[in-house]
Amino acid sequence: MKNKTNATWLAFWGGPLGLHRFYLYGFTDMLAWLLPIPTALGIYGVERVQQLGQDDKLSWLLIPLLGFTMAGCALNAIVYGLMSTEKWNTKFNPEADALAATGQTNWGTVIGIAIALLIGTAVLMSSLAFTFQRYFEYQIEAARQISQ
């Protein structure tokens, strides 16, 4: 029996490592095995910034991977948490009653949705701001070199 509250929290906290996918679909789920790759690349980008500074162009590409993966997993947490009891049990607990307790929303689920919404939005906006800022700084620098 797959619990909706557990899936919501796993998608938020362990989503970038694929833990929610392992929980819901098992160890044969390919996406669960692939999710740690952009997470690891994003963490590598953060380490490059710490070692080489903010002018490292490869880190400009790698850091948003972490942010977008985290934001996508927060979105999954929201989708799981807002799924109706009948739909949850039909999809993840087909052998159970459509109104089984594992698919019902409780305060733990609501708090998980709220935290995923707050932090996921902040991570997404930060990733977008970082990406666009670096892109436009790069464009300005390229224009400056052309004009000289």
Secondary structure, DSSP 8 states (H G I E B T S, - for coil): ---HHHHHHHHHHSGGGTHHHHHHH-TT-HHHHHTHHHHHHHHHHHHHHHHH-TT-HHHHHHHHHHHHHHHHHHHHHHHHHHS-HHHHHHHH-TTS-TT-GGG---HHHHHHHHHHHHHHHHHHHHHHHHHHHHHHHHHHHHHHHHH-
